[in-house]
Amino acid sequence: MNRKKYEAMRRKLMDEAQGLLDAGKVDEANAKMDEVKALDEEWGVIAQAAANLAALNGMQTAMNPMGNLEDSFGEREKPGEDSPKAMAWKSEEYRTAWAKHLMGTPMSDSEKEKFLLVNEAYTHTTKNTSVVIPETVSKGIWEMAGEYYPYFADVTKTYVNGLLTMIQEDTSSDAKWYDEGTKTDDGKEGFKTYKLSGCELSRAITVSWKLKEMAIEDFIPYIQRKMAKKMGAAAGYGVTHGAGEKAASGKPEPVGTVTALEAEEGTPQVAEYAKGTVPKYDDIVKARSKVKSGYGAGLAIYANSHTIWNKIAMIQDQNKRPLFVPDVTSQGQFRILGIPVKEDDSMKDGEILFSNTADGYHLNVNKEVSMMTEDHVKERTTDYVGYGIMDGNVVTTRAHALLKEAAAAGA
């Protein structure tokens, strides 16, 4: 029995129980509800067995797996110490060697040694010529990307190679109080699993040969900034609007939070306001109420610049006072209902996303970003292609809520 069949059987039994109640057949209705309880228990056993099988099938399953990027470079010689490859990857000498490789200038013997040591961990075939980006440069790329796309910056990230199976909250029975003589019901926690495999993220920038003549200390920030905008745009889109396996391109993408909320049956976490208008106070409160208790700490609001300044900034309370107020704890930031508002260009016009990203979304990086180069002699340019593998999904939709413009009448 799969989940779809279980839901269909349960719906049928519930309809039959309701029909018996409507006909005044209380005993028969109670018997039918007992069948529902038995079906629920059977499904609970099946779901748990499926999760156990997945764990035994060579896949890593965890509620909150922790991973370190340095682990990609092999075993540590001593606890708490980096491996030789990780130490080389973090060194200033490797940073210089990497830049010289991209610029096509000669390396010293020591720089060559560091360059080869680091890239042995990632070069497995003669066709794989990608070069690992130094730690400080990689960190700088993602920090810049996070400034442009804070939703991507805020999500929980792990660094686990290969397939990672995560447990996703589905349903949960409510806790109850009982008097002394009443038997305690068995609580039922509903979970399902999702697999984070690997979605390829690749973006290219083109640099003229003349620009490659600049000093290393100028060249690295230039490449960093350009790659941050390119990679950040793709990563930001992935965690908010990625289409998963249903992407129009035919290539797998992460499942974005907005995508997951709009795909949920009945869209319980989505609220709408009239098209072409500014959301009302009641609209904001309604959307906020959809975030489950327990996810309020760490909640933030994400919207693009157009929506922030043409929608959110115009919202007033019932006394005509603006809700959008400066955050006294952070210069240049704003809050609404006490919740920080973050400008994220991956959001579409009119979308306002309430989200606890740390608890509600998980991104796994299978392969850190590396870079390949390709020279074009006639054009006297060089393509720098950033490449990484990552995948993400919503841990629970109850940690999020989406407020968006309603579709136009007749659309």
N, C-alpha and C positions, 0 to 999 in steps of 0.2 A: 504494500500500500504506500503510495507516495503522498506528498502533501496535498496536491490538487484533489486526489480521490478522497482523502480524509475530510477536506473542507466540504466537498460535495455531499458526502454521507452525513456529516454533522448538520449541514443546512437542511437536508431532507428530514432528518429526525426531529430537528427543532420545529420545522413547519408542521410535521405531524402532531407533535406535542401541543402546539398552539391550536391546531384544529380540534383536538380532543378537549382542550380547555374551553374553547368557544362553544363546544357542544355540551358542556357540563359534565363530561366524563373525567372526573378528577383522578380516580384510581388509575385509569388507563393512561392519563397524561403523566402521572408520576412514574409509571412503569417505563414510559417512553423516555423520560428524562434520565432514568437510571441507565438506559441504553446509551444515552449521550455521554454520561460519566464514564461508562465502561469503554466507549470508543476513545474518549480523551486519554484514559489511562493506557490503552493499547498504543495510541499514537506516541505518547510520551516514551514508552519503551522502545518503539521503532526509531524515533528521532535520536535517542541516546545511543542506541546500537550503531546508527549511521555515523554519529560523531566519533565513537570509539573505533570504528572501522577505518575512518579517515586518518585517525592518529596512528593506527598500526600499519597504514599503507605507505609508510616512509615519508609522510609529510609532517611539517612542524606545525603544531597547533598550540596556541597560547592566547590568553586573555590580554596580556600586556607584555609582549616579547621585547626584550631589550637587545640592541645590537650596536656594535661600535664599528665605525668605518675602518679603523685601523686593523680590524680582524681580517679584512680582505687581503692583507699582506703577509699572512702566515702566523705561525705560533710565536709567542713571546718566549725569549730565552729564560727570563725570570718573571715571576708574578709582579704585575704593576709596571713592567718595563715594555717599551715598544719593541717589535721585531726589527731587525736591521733594515728591512725594506721600508717599514713605516717610518723609521728615523730618517732614512734617506729622503722619503717623500716629503717630510716636513722641513727639510733643510733648505737654507738659503741657496746653497750650491745647486740643488736640484732645480730650484726656481729659475736660477740664471741659465742652467743648461736647457731647460724647457723653452725659455724665451729664445735662446740662441737657435734651437732646433726650428722654431717657427719662423725665425727671421733668416734662416739659412746661413748663419755665421759659424765659424769654427768654435769648437769647445776645447777646453783644456782636458788633459788626461783624467784628472780627478772628476771633472764634470761629466765626462763620458762614462766613467765608472758608476757614478750615481744615477745617471740617465738609464743605463742598461739594467742596473739592479732593480729599480722601481718598475720598469716596464716589462721585465720578465714575468711579473705576476699577472699581466694582462694580455701579453702577446702569445697566443696559442697556435696560430697558423701563419703561414706566409702571407695570407690574404688580410690578416688582421694587423693593420699598421697604425692603429690608434695609439695616441700618446696620453698617458695619465696626466691630468692637470694638477699642479702642485697644491698642497693643502691650503696655503694662504690664498692662492688665486681662486681655487674652488669655493672656499668659504666666502671670499669677497663676491664672487658671482651670485651665490645664493642669497647673501645678505642684501645685495642690490636688488635682486629679483623680488625678495621679500618686501622691500620698500615699495616697489611698484605693485606687487600682488600680495598684500598682507594675509589673505586667506591661506595661500600656500605656505607662507612663513609660519602660521599659527598651528597647522595640523600636526598631529603626532606622527613622528617618523621613526622607522627602524631601518637597519641596514642588514638584511638577511639575504644571502645568495640563494637562488632557486625558488621553488614553490613554497608559499607560506599560506596556510589555512587559518583563518581567523574565525572566532565565534562572534556571532552578531545577535544582539538582543532582538527578540521577536515579540513575545507577549509575557506577561507576568501576572500571576494571581495576586489579589490584594490580601494583605495581612489582616486578621480579624482578632477581636477580643472575644473570649468565651467565659461563660460562668462555669462553676466547678463541676457541674454534672453533665456538661455538654462535650461530646467527643470532638476532638480537633480534626478538621479536614486536612487532607494532605495538600500542601501548596504545590502549585504547578508553575514551573518556570519554562517558558518557551524560548528556544534558541534555534538558530539556523547557522550554517557556516557559509563563508564565501572564500574564494581562493584569490590570492594576490599572486599573479604569475609574473608577467613582464610585458610592459608596453614600451615600445621603442620611442625615445624622444630624440629627435635629431633636428638641428637648426644650423644654418650656414651664414657666415658673413664674408664679404669680399673686401680685400685690402689691396690697394695699389702697391706696386713694388717701391714706389717713391716713399710711401708711408713706412715701409719696412726699414728705411734707413734711419728712423728716429732712434733715440737712445732707449735702452732696455727699460729704464725706469719710467719712460713715457709710453713705451709700447705696451707693457703689461696692463696698466690701467685702461688704456684704450680698448684692448681686446676684452678685458674684463667687463667693461661697461656695455660694449656692443653685445657680448654674449649673454649678459644678464637680461637685457631687454628681449632678446630673441628666445632664450630658454625660459625666461620667466613668463612670457606671454603664453607659451604652450603649457607650462606647468600650472599656471594660474587657471587657465581654461579647463585643464584636466580635472582639478579638484572641485571646481564649481559646476561646470557644464559638460564634463566628459560623458560620452555616450556609452561607455563600456564596450561590449561586443557588438552593439548595434550601430556603431559609428558609420556614417555615410561613406567614409573613405574605404571601408572594408577592413581597416586595420584596427586592432583593439586599442581602446583608450581606458584610462581610469574611469570609475563611475563617479560623476560629480554630485555634490550635495543637492543642487537644484534639480538635477535629473532624477535623483532618487526620490525626492519629495513629490515631484510631479507625476512620477510613475506609480506611486503607492495607491492601492485601491481606495477609492473614495477621497483621496488627497486630504486626509485629516490634518496635515501640517501646513496646508496652504490656505491663505486668506486673500481676498481681492478687494480692491477699491475701484471706484468708477473711473473709466478710461478718460484720460485728458484732464483729470482733476488732481488736486493735492490730497493725499490721504488725510483723513480726519483723525482726531484724537482717539475716537472709538476704534478705528481701524488698527492703529498702532497697538492699543491695549489688547485687542482681540488676537493679533498676531503673537504678542508677547505671552499671552495666556496659553498658547499652544505648546510652549516649551515646558517639558515635564519638570516638576519640582526635583531639585537635586542638581540640575544643570544650570541654574542661575548664576552661580559663581563661575566666572570665566566666560560669560556670555558677551558677545560683541555683535554689532550691527555692521554689515558689509554692503556697500553700494558704490556705483561709479560716481564720478564727479558730477555728471549731469543730474543724476537722481538726488544726490546730496544737496546741491544748491538750488535745484528747481522744485524739489518735492519735500525732502526731510526738513530743510531749513525753513520752510514756509508753514510747517505744522504748528498749530496753536492749541492750547488747552481750552476748556470750556469757559474760561475767563479771558480769552483772547491773548493769553501770554504765550510767547514762543517756547516750545519744548526743547529746541536745539540750542544748547548753552555751552559756553566754553568750559573745558575741563581744567579746573584750577590745579590739578596735580600734574598736568602735562601740557607744556606750551604748544599752542597751535592745534590742539586736539579738541574735539567737541563730544558732547554726550546728549542722549535723549532718554528720558525715564531713568537716568543714572547709568545707562549702558553706553560704553564708548562706541563711537561711529568711526569706521575705517574706510578710507577711499580705496576701492579695488577695481581696477579697470577690466577685470574678467567678468564682472556683473553687467547685465544688459540694462538698457534704459528702463526705468520704472520698477526694477526689482529691488526689494529690500529684504536682506537675508539676516535673520536672527540665528546665531549659531554659537555653540560651545564647541569650537573646533578641536580642542585638546582631548575632550572625552567623546566627541561624536564622529571623528573621522580618523582613519589610519592610512598612512602612506608608507609603503615599503620600497626602499631603493635597492634594487637587485645589483646594479652596476653603477658606480659613481661616474660622473661625467669625464669623458676622455675627449681628445681632439685629434682630428685628422687634417692633413693639408693637401691641397692640389694646386699646382702651378698652371697658369695659362700663359704660354709664352707670347702668343700674338697680342693678347690684351694687356700683357705685363701686369697681371693681377694674380693674387693667391686666394683661394677659398679656404677658410678655416671652418671645419665642420665639427660642432659639438655633438656628442653622442652619449646618451645614458639610457638606462632601463629602470623603470619604476612603475608601480601600480598602486591604486588606492581605492577605498570604498568607505561608505558610511557605516559606522559601528552601530548606531541606533538613530532612527529618524526623530525620536522624541527629544533629541538634543538640539533640534533645529526647527525653524518655522520660516516660511516664505510669505511675504506680502508683495503682491504684484498687481499691475493694472489688469482689469477685466478685459476680455476680448470685446471688440466693437460689436454693436448690435448687428445681427445678421451674418457675422463672420463665421 
